[in-house]
């Protein structure tokens, strides 16, 4: 994501790298602590639906890894893109391991 913060420099809106810290229309100034921006701060907060994220992650892991359903099919059912399902499968696997969940055979 760092490349986005350098766009004003690449576009020559600011002259020097150090000027990015004073430029208010990119995230660099927020990252280095020079400016506050509520929108950028929201990006780093945990999601509003952590229980839903965990439930979907467990469901994706179970469906894809245990039942052999394609990530695309799971995504269609849950309204997620295939890349989001892939990330959810990885999260779900970690949750299964951490909570020592056993599936019934």
C-alpha positions in Angstrom: 0.0 0.0 0.0 3.0 2.3 0.4 3.1 3.1 -3.3 -0.2 5.1 -3.0 1.4 7.4 -0.4 4.2 8.3 -2.9 1.8 9.3 -5.7 2.0 13.1 -5.0 5.8 12.8 -5.3 5.7 10.8 -8.5 3.1 13.2 -10.0 5.4 16.1 -8.9 2.7 17.7 -6.8 5.3 17.9 -4.1 9.0 18.4 -4.9 10.8 16.4 -2.2 10.0 13.3 -0.2 10.1 15.3 3.0 7.3 17.5 1.6 4.9 14.5 1.7 4.7 14.9 5.5 3.0 18.3 4.9 0.8 17.3 2.0 -2.7 16.8 3.4 -4.3 14.8 0.6 -2.4 11.6 0.9 -2.0 9.1 3.8 1.8 9.7 4.2 1.3 12.6 6.5 -1.0 10.6 8.7 1.4 7.6 8.7 4.3 9.7 9.9 2.1 11.4 12.6 2.1 14.9 11.1 -1.6 15.1 10.5 -4.8 13.5 11.8 -7.4 12.1 9.4 -10.5 10.3 10.7 -11.0 8.4 7.4 -7.5 7.0 7.4 -7.8 6.2 11.1 -10.9 4.1 10.3 -8.9 1.9 7.9 -6.8 0.5 10.8 -9.7 -0.1 13.2 -11.0 -3.7 13.5 -14.1 -4.5 11.5 -17.5 -3.7 12.8 -18.6 -7.3 12.5 -15.8 -9.4 14.0 -18.2 -12.2 14.9 -19.5 -12.3 11.3 -15.9 -12.4 9.9 -15.0 -15.3 12.2 -18.2 -17.2 11.3 -17.6 -16.7 7.6 -14.0 -17.6 7.9 -14.9 -20.9 9.6 -17.6 -21.6 7.0 -15.2 -20.9 4.1 -12.5 -23.1 5.6 -15.0 -25.9 6.2 -16.6 -25.7 2.8 -13.4 -25.3 0.7 -10.9 -27.5 2.6 -13.1 -30.1 4.2 -16.0 -30.5 1.8 -14.1 -29.6 -1.4 -16.5 -26.9 -2.6 -14.9 -24.3 -4.9 -14.0 -20.9 -3.5 -16.0 -19.4 -6.4 -19.1 -21.3 -5.4 -18.7 -20.4 -1.7 -18.2 -16.8 -2.7 -21.4 -16.7 -4.7 -23.4 -18.1 -1.7 -21.8 -15.6 0.8 -21.7 -12.6 -1.6 -17.8 -12.6 -1.5 -15.3 -12.5 -4.3 -13.0 -15.5 -4.7 -9.9 -13.7 -3.3 -11.9 -12.8 -0.2 -12.9 -16.4 0.2 -9.2 -17.5 -0.1 -8.3 -15.1 2.7 -11.2 -16.3 4.8 -10.1 -19.9 4.3 -6.7 -19.1 5.7 -8.3 -17.2 8.7 -10.7 -20.0 9.2 -7.9 -22.6 9.3 -6.1 -20.6 12.0 -9.3 -20.3 14.0 -9.9 -24.0 13.8 -6.3 -24.7 15.0 -6.3 -22.1 17.7 -9.7 -23.2 19.1 -8.9 -26.9 18.6 -12.2 -27.4 16.8 -12.9 -31.0 15.7 -15.3 -31.7 12.8 -17.5 -34.7 13.2 -16.7 -37.5 10.7 
